Protein backbone atom coordinates (compact mmCIF):
# COMPACT_ATOMS: atom_id res chain seq x y z
CA UNK A 1 0.00 0.00 0.00
CA UNK A 2 1.44 3.34 -1.02
CA UNK A 3 1.15 6.54 0.96
CA UNK A 4 1.96 8.50 -2.21
CA UNK A 5 -0.09 11.63 -2.82
CA UNK A 6 -0.88 12.14 -6.49
CA UNK A 7 0.19 10.18 -9.57
CA UNK A 8 3.80 9.61 -10.50
CA UNK A 9 2.91 10.42 -14.10
CA UNK A 10 0.04 12.84 -14.66
CA UNK A 11 -2.50 11.83 -17.31
CA UNK A 12 -2.62 13.70 -20.61
CA UNK A 13 -6.16 15.03 -20.93
CA UNK A 14 -8.08 15.45 -24.22
CA UNK A 15 -7.39 19.18 -24.75
CA UNK A 16 -3.67 18.34 -24.82
CA UNK A 17 -3.91 15.37 -27.20
CA UNK A 18 -1.77 16.00 -30.26
CA UNK A 19 -1.67 14.11 -33.55
CA UNK A 20 0.48 11.30 -32.10
CA UNK A 21 -2.06 10.70 -29.32
CA UNK A 22 -4.97 10.55 -31.76
CA UNK A 23 -2.94 8.22 -33.96
CA UNK A 24 -2.29 5.91 -31.01
CA UNK A 25 -5.98 5.81 -30.11
CA UNK A 26 -6.96 4.96 -33.69
CA UNK A 27 -6.25 1.30 -32.86
CA UNK A 28 -8.91 1.29 -30.09
CA UNK A 29 -11.64 3.62 -31.36
CA UNK A 30 -14.33 2.34 -28.97
CA UNK A 31 -12.34 3.41 -25.89
CA UNK A 32 -11.32 6.70 -27.51
CA UNK A 33 -14.89 7.55 -28.46
CA UNK A 34 -16.22 6.65 -25.00
CA UNK A 35 -13.75 8.92 -23.24
CA UNK A 36 -14.14 11.78 -25.71
CA UNK A 37 -17.94 11.63 -25.61
CA UNK A 38 -17.86 11.89 -21.83
CA UNK A 39 -15.30 14.70 -21.86
CA UNK A 40 -17.21 16.72 -24.45
CA UNK A 41 -20.40 16.38 -22.42
CA UNK A 42 -18.64 17.93 -19.45
CA UNK A 43 -17.64 14.76 -17.60
CA UNK A 44 -14.09 15.62 -16.63
CA UNK A 45 -14.12 12.48 -14.45
CA UNK A 46 -15.27 10.08 -17.21
CA UNK A 47 -14.41 6.49 -16.35
CA UNK A 48 -11.03 5.40 -17.72
CA UNK A 49 -9.71 8.84 -18.59
CA UNK A 50 -6.86 8.73 -16.08
CA UNK A 51 -5.56 5.41 -17.37
CA UNK A 52 -5.90 6.36 -21.03
CA UNK A 53 -4.29 9.74 -20.40
CA UNK A 54 -1.34 8.12 -18.65
CA UNK A 55 -0.86 5.65 -21.50
CA UNK A 56 -0.81 8.57 -23.93
CA UNK A 57 2.32 9.97 -22.30
CA UNK A 58 4.04 7.36 -24.51
CA UNK A 59 2.00 7.35 -27.74
CA UNK A 60 4.15 4.80 -29.57
CA UNK A 61 3.83 2.34 -26.70
CA UNK A 62 0.10 3.00 -26.45
CA UNK A 63 -0.34 2.32 -30.16
CA UNK A 64 1.61 -0.94 -29.84
CA UNK A 65 -0.27 -2.25 -26.80
CA UNK A 66 -3.82 -0.95 -27.18
CA UNK A 67 -4.75 -3.52 -29.86
CA UNK A 68 -4.53 -6.22 -27.18
CA UNK A 69 -6.82 -4.17 -24.94
CA UNK A 70 -9.19 -3.78 -27.88
CA UNK A 71 -9.22 -7.54 -28.43
CA UNK A 72 -9.91 -8.20 -24.76
CA UNK A 73 -12.72 -5.62 -24.83
CA UNK A 74 -14.37 -6.56 -28.12
CA UNK A 75 -12.83 -9.63 -29.73
CA UNK A 76 -12.58 -12.39 -27.14
CA UNK A 77 -14.23 -15.78 -27.61
CA UNK A 78 -15.27 -16.18 -23.96
CA UNK A 79 -18.20 -14.42 -22.34
CA UNK A 80 -17.87 -10.98 -20.80
CA UNK A 81 -18.76 -12.59 -17.48
CA UNK A 82 -15.75 -14.91 -17.69
CA UNK A 83 -13.57 -11.99 -18.79
CA UNK A 84 -14.60 -9.89 -15.82
CA UNK A 85 -14.09 -12.74 -13.37
CA UNK A 86 -10.53 -13.15 -14.67
CA UNK A 87 -9.81 -9.41 -14.58
CA UNK A 88 -11.16 -8.93 -11.07
CA UNK A 89 -9.04 -11.77 -9.74
CA UNK A 90 -5.80 -10.66 -11.39
CA UNK A 91 -6.41 -7.06 -10.29
CA UNK A 92 -7.00 -8.27 -6.74
CA UNK A 93 -3.84 -10.39 -6.71
CA UNK A 94 -1.80 -7.53 -8.17
CA UNK A 95 -3.25 -5.14 -5.57
CA UNK A 96 -4.45 -2.81 -8.31
CA UNK A 97 -7.18 -0.76 -6.71
CA UNK A 98 -7.72 1.16 -9.94
CA UNK A 99 -8.41 -1.89 -12.09
CA UNK A 100 -10.37 -3.72 -9.40
CA UNK A 101 -12.71 -0.80 -8.75
CA UNK A 102 -13.20 -0.10 -12.47
CA UNK A 103 -14.14 -3.73 -13.06
CA UNK A 104 -16.61 -3.98 -10.19
CA UNK A 105 -18.92 -1.94 -12.40
CA UNK A 106 -17.99 -3.89 -15.51
CA UNK A 107 -18.48 -7.17 -13.66
CA UNK A 108 -21.98 -6.21 -12.61
CA UNK A 109 -22.84 -5.25 -16.18
CA UNK A 110 -21.53 -8.65 -17.31
CA UNK A 111 -23.79 -10.50 -14.87
CA UNK A 112 -21.61 -11.07 -11.81
CA UNK A 113 -23.45 -10.68 -8.53
CA UNK A 114 -22.14 -8.56 -5.68
CA UNK A 115 -21.58 -11.78 -3.71
CA UNK A 116 -19.45 -13.21 -6.55
CA UNK A 117 -17.46 -10.00 -6.87
CA UNK A 118 -16.70 -10.06 -3.16
CA UNK A 119 -15.92 -13.80 -3.30
CA UNK A 120 -13.19 -13.06 -5.86
CA UNK A 121 -11.22 -11.56 -2.98
CA UNK A 122 -11.07 -14.94 -1.20
CA UNK A 123 -9.99 -17.13 -4.10
CA UNK A 124 -11.03 -20.40 -5.67
CA UNK A 125 -11.54 -22.27 -2.40
CA UNK A 126 -14.07 -19.82 -1.00
CA UNK A 127 -17.45 -21.49 -0.43
CA UNK A 128 -20.24 -20.74 -2.88
CA UNK A 129 -18.50 -20.92 -6.25
CA UNK A 130 -19.88 -22.88 -9.16
CA UNK A 131 -17.14 -25.44 -9.93
CA UNK A 132 -16.33 -23.85 -13.30
CA UNK A 133 -16.04 -20.37 -11.77
CA UNK A 134 -13.74 -21.78 -9.10
CA UNK A 135 -11.48 -23.19 -11.79
CA UNK A 136 -11.44 -19.88 -13.67
CA UNK A 137 -10.31 -18.14 -10.49
CA UNK A 138 -7.84 -20.97 -9.76
CA UNK A 139 -6.34 -20.61 -13.24
CA UNK A 140 -5.57 -16.95 -12.53
CA UNK A 141 -3.86 -17.88 -9.27
CA UNK A 142 -1.79 -20.57 -10.96
CA UNK A 143 -0.71 -18.30 -13.80
CA UNK A 144 0.28 -15.58 -11.36
CA UNK A 145 2.23 -17.98 -9.15
CA UNK A 146 3.61 -20.49 -11.65
CA UNK A 147 3.27 -18.78 -15.06
CA UNK A 148 1.14 -21.72 -16.26
CA UNK A 149 -2.18 -23.43 -15.64
CA UNK A 150 -1.65 -26.71 -13.83
CA UNK A 151 -2.66 -29.96 -15.55
CA UNK A 152 -5.66 -30.76 -13.36
CA UNK A 153 -7.12 -27.26 -13.72
CA UNK A 154 -6.38 -27.30 -17.46
CA UNK A 155 -8.21 -30.60 -17.93
CA UNK A 156 -11.34 -29.29 -16.24
CA UNK A 157 -11.26 -26.00 -18.16
CA UNK A 158 -10.65 -27.83 -21.46
CA UNK A 159 -13.90 -29.72 -20.92
CA UNK A 160 -15.75 -26.38 -21.15
CA UNK A 161 -13.60 -24.16 -23.39
CA UNK A 162 -12.10 -24.75 -26.84
CA UNK A 163 -8.50 -23.93 -27.80
CA UNK A 164 -9.21 -20.35 -28.83
CA UNK A 165 -11.13 -19.68 -25.64
CA UNK A 166 -8.30 -21.10 -23.55
CA UNK A 167 -5.84 -18.84 -25.36
CA UNK A 168 -8.08 -15.87 -24.66
CA UNK A 169 -8.15 -16.82 -20.97
CA UNK A 170 -4.36 -16.60 -20.83
CA UNK A 171 -4.17 -13.33 -22.73
CA UNK A 172 -6.87 -11.67 -20.64
CA UNK A 173 -4.88 -12.46 -17.51
CA UNK A 174 -1.64 -11.33 -19.15
CA UNK A 175 -3.15 -8.11 -20.45
CA UNK A 176 -4.60 -7.10 -17.12
CA UNK A 177 -1.54 -8.25 -15.21
CA UNK A 178 0.43 -5.70 -17.24
CA UNK A 179 -2.29 -3.07 -16.85
CA UNK A 180 -2.34 -3.60 -13.09
CA UNK A 181 1.43 -3.18 -12.88
CA UNK A 182 1.16 -0.07 -15.05
CA UNK A 183 -1.50 1.47 -12.80
CA UNK A 184 0.36 0.61 -9.62
CA UNK A 185 3.76 1.81 -10.83
CA UNK A 186 2.65 5.09 -12.38
CA UNK A 187 0.13 5.87 -9.67
CA UNK A 188 -2.98 5.97 -11.86
CA UNK A 189 -5.72 7.38 -9.65
CA UNK A 190 -9.42 6.65 -9.68
CA UNK A 191 -11.46 9.31 -11.40
CA UNK A 192 -13.31 11.49 -8.86
CA UNK A 193 -16.67 9.94 -9.70
CA UNK A 194 -15.51 6.40 -8.91
CA UNK A 195 -16.22 5.06 -5.42
CA UNK A 196 -13.01 3.75 -3.82
CA UNK A 197 -12.67 0.37 -2.17
CA UNK A 198 -14.16 0.31 1.28
CA UNK A 199 -11.48 0.37 4.00
CA UNK A 200 -11.95 -3.28 5.00
CA UNK A 201 -11.56 -4.55 1.43
CA UNK A 202 -8.59 -2.26 0.85
CA UNK A 203 -6.89 -3.63 3.97
CA UNK A 204 -7.51 -7.21 2.80
CA UNK A 205 -6.12 -6.45 -0.65
CA UNK A 206 -2.88 -5.04 0.68
CA UNK A 207 -2.48 -7.65 3.42
CA UNK A 208 -2.07 -10.48 0.88
C-alpha positions, 0 to 999 in steps of 0.5 A, a space after each residue: 500500500 502506497 502513501 503516495 499523494 498524487 500520480 507519478 505520471 500525470 494523465 494527458 487530458 483530451 485538450 492536450 492530445 496532439 496528432 500522435 495521441 490521436 494516432 495511437 488511439 486509432 487502434 482502439 476507437 471504442 475506448 477513444 470515443 467513449 472517453 471523448 464523448 464523456 469529456 465533451 459532455 462535461 464529464 471531466 471524471 469520465 471512467 477510464 480517462 486517467 488510465 488512457 491519459 497516462 498511456 498517452 504519455 508514450 504514444 508509440 507504446 500506447 499504439 503498440 499495446 492498445 490492440 490487445 486491450 481492444 481484443 480483450 474488450 471486443 474480440 474475445 471468444 469467452 463471455 464478458 462474465 468470464 472476462 470480468 471474473 478473470 480481470 477482477 481476480 488478477 487485479 486483486 492479486 496484483 493489488 491494483 485498486 484502480 483496475 479492481 474498482 473499475 471492473 466492479 462496475 464492468 463485472 456487474 454489467 456482465 452479470 456477476 453478482 455482488 456476492 461473486 465479486 466479493 468472493 473473488 477476494 477470497 480465491 477459488 476455495 471460497 465457499 459458494 463458487 460454481 465449480 467452473 467459476 472456481 477453476 477460472 479463479 484458480 487458473 488466474 492464481 496458478 498463472 500468477 504464481 507459476 506462469 502456467 495453468 496446472 494440468 488438473 485445472 487445465 483438464 477441467 477447463 478444457 472440458 468447457 472451453 475450446 482452444 481459442 477460448 483457452 488462449 483468450 483466458 491466458 491473454 486476458 490475464 496477461 493483459 490485465 496483469 500488465 495493466 495492473 502493474 502499469 497502474 500501480 507503478 505510475 500511480 494511476 488514480 481513480 477518477 473522482 466519480 468512482 467510489 473507492 474500495 471500502 477500508 476493509 476490502 482495501 486492507 484485505 487487498 494489501 495484506 495479501 
